[in-house]
Amino acid sequence: MNSFFNFIANYSFAIFFIHYYIILLVHDIFKYIFHVNDVVLINDFQSLCLWLIIGTVKFIFSFLGSLYVCIGIKK
């Protein structure tokens, strides 16, 4: 676990500048390709779960995308 945090710390400065653009890219992919919008009316438990799942998947793609772009640029 310590090596993971060390790895992230080495790329944190680059991630700070790149993550915004990766988040926009992931948002557009979900919006235009998968037709998933950020505006979700949470009326019941099922829509809450859907909103949490979509948010988690977008976070994972944004995090890994930012990390891979930073690694590619640094190498």
C-alpha positions as CSV (number, residue, x, y, z in Angstrom):
1,M,0.0,0.0,0.0
2,N,2.9,2.3,0.7
3,S,4.3,1.9,-2.7
4,F,1.0,2.8,-4.3
5,F,0.9,6.1,-2.4
6,N,4.6,6.7,-3.4
7,F,3.7,6.1,-7.0
8,I,0.7,8.5,-6.9
9,A,2.9,11.1,-5.1
10,N,5.5,11.0,-7.9
11,Y,2.8,11.9,-10.4
12,S,0.6,14.2,-8.3
13,F,1.8,17.5,-9.8
14,A,1.1,16.4,-13.3
15,I,-2.2,14.9,-12.3
16,F,-3.2,18.2,-10.9
17,F,-2.9,19.9,-14.3
18,I,-4.3,17.1,-16.4
19,H,-7.2,15.7,-14.4
20,Y,-9.6,18.5,-15.3
21,Y,-9.4,17.7,-19.0
22,I,-9.7,14.0,-18.4
23,I,-12.8,14.6,-16.3
24,L,-14.3,16.6,-19.2
25,L,-13.5,13.8,-21.6
26,V,-15.0,11.1,-19.5
27,H,-18.1,13.3,-18.9
28,D,-18.6,13.8,-22.6
29,I,-18.1,10.1,-23.3
30,F,-20.8,9.2,-20.8
31,K,-23.1,12.0,-22.1
32,Y,-22.8,11.4,-25.9
33,I,-22.0,7.7,-26.2
34,F,-23.8,6.1,-23.3
35,H,-26.5,8.9,-23.1
36,V,-26.0,9.3,-19.3
37,N,-26.5,12.8,-18.0
38,D,-25.3,14.1,-14.6
39,V,-28.8,15.4,-13.8
40,V,-30.5,12.5,-12.1
41,L,-33.7,12.9,-10.2
42,I,-33.3,10.8,-7.0
43,N,-36.9,9.7,-6.3
44,D,-36.3,6.3,-4.9
45,F,-33.6,3.9,-3.8
46,Q,-33.0,2.5,-7.3
47,S,-32.2,5.9,-8.8
48,L,-29.9,6.7,-5.9
49,C,-28.0,3.4,-6.5
50,L,-27.8,4.2,-10.2
51,W,-26.5,7.6,-9.5
52,L,-23.8,6.2,-7.1
53,I,-22.7,3.5,-9.6
54,I,-22.4,6.0,-12.5
55,G,-20.5,8.4,-10.3
56,T,-18.1,5.7,-9.1
57,V,-17.4,4.4,-12.6
58,K,-16.8,8.0,-13.9
59,F,-14.4,8.6,-10.9
60,I,-12.5,5.4,-11.7
61,F,-12.2,6.2,-15.4
62,S,-11.1,9.7,-14.7
63,F,-8.5,8.7,-12.1
64,L,-7.0,5.9,-14.2
65,G,-7.1,8.1,-17.3
66,S,-5.3,10.9,-15.6
67,L,-2.7,8.6,-14.2
68,Y,-2.0,6.9,-17.5
69,V,-1.8,10.2,-19.4
70,C,0.7,11.5,-16.8
71,I,2.8,8.3,-16.9
72,G,2.8,8.5,-20.7
73,I,3.9,12.1,-20.8
74,K,6.6,11.6,-18.1
75,K,8.1,8.6,-19.9
